[in-house]
Amino acid sequence: METIAIIKKLKSSTFTDEDGETYTLDFKEGLTTEAIEKLKPLFPNNTIDNELIEILKETRGWEDYGLDDIDFSSIGQFGFTELCPNSITLGHDGFGNHWVLDLLNDGALGHVYYACHDPAVFVHYADNLNGFLSSLLEFHASPAQNYLNDILDNVVHDIWKNNSLLRDKIEFEKANTSFYPFLKQLEGKDWCIADLRNAKNKTGFAWGKFGPNSDIKRHPKELIWGIKKSKTGFIKRLFRS
């Protein structure tokens, strides 16, 4: 189903929750062409992807039953720029966990990630915006068992426990010599690498495995992150340039 068709179905449907109560989603008005133009300077390369423009014309977002405040205009509101320097915060759960749409340097739409703080993991939630919205439609149609709940109840804990996508910096460098300029910025040996270039849904890495204040650096173009193994003290972080 096309992305805009999923949104229209969410907009027109009546759903039933696990207690047997019916509900509808409270949609917000779409944005005018002028309002969308004013958003462009906030986006990488001053570019808003056509798929997103079509959505914004239909609706800015809605109050969701599963996620708080779906908002397709929330550019740059996700504060954890070490994980996503440019993103749209698609929604949150009210407990500090966010679904973010990664924006590429040219303004194109990237993958959707679930950024969780307890446990502190970063999950490849969906390949694209269509996959994210499809999961919401499934959530409302099948509240007892669905993809979204599996991420929240199982996947985040599996990633925290297994952490299979983290590799030692030296090991990664031997097999990926072309990334030497980026790896050189990660001074010292106490770094590990998270490589999500070929990541599948429900995979990710534990960004907080070495403490919530660990240094994190993202490659400027590739889906590769460096995470420092040693914890960075408060004073050091405070005065770090």
C-alpha positions, 0 to 999 in steps of 0.5 A: 500500500502506498504511504499516502494510502496508509495515512488515509486509511488510518484517518478514516478507520475506527479501531478497537483496543484490547478492552473492546473500546472503539476509537479513532485517531485525531488528525491535524490539518495539512500544511499549506504550500507556503508553510511547507516552503518555510520548513525547507531551510530546516532540512538538509540541502534545503530539500523536502522529499516529495513523499514527505511533501505529499504527507504534509499536505494531507496532515501534519500528524495526529494524536496516536493511541500507541505513540504520542504526537505523530508529527511530520514537521518535527524537524530537528527536535530529536536532541541526540544528534550523535545518533541522528544529526538530521531527523524528524521525530515521528513520535515518542512514547512519553517515557523518553523513547523516540521513533526518528526518521533519518534524513540524508545529507541531500534531504532524502528520507532514510531509515526509521529508527527506534531510539530507546534509553532503557535499555539504551539501544538504537534499533533499525525499526523500518527501512522507510517511512512506508514501513513505519506507517504500515507498522502503526496500521498493524498496531491499531488493527491487531493491538494484542500482537504486532510488530511495534509491541515486539520491538518494545517488549523483546527486541530492545532487550535482545539487542542490549543482551547480545549487542552483536553489531558492535565490533572492535575498532581495530578489527573493523579497520582491518576489514574496512580500510577505506574508512580510515579517515573517519576511524582516525578521528576516534583517538585511542584504542578504546572504541568499538564500531556499530555498522548498520549499512546492511542492517535489517529490521529489528537489529541495532546496537547498544549505544549506552553499553559503556555508560550513558555518557560515552562518546559517540561519533557518526560517520558523515555519510555512512551508517557507521557509528563509533562508541567509546568503551570508556566512560567520559566523566561529567567534567570532561564532557562539560569542557570538551570542545 
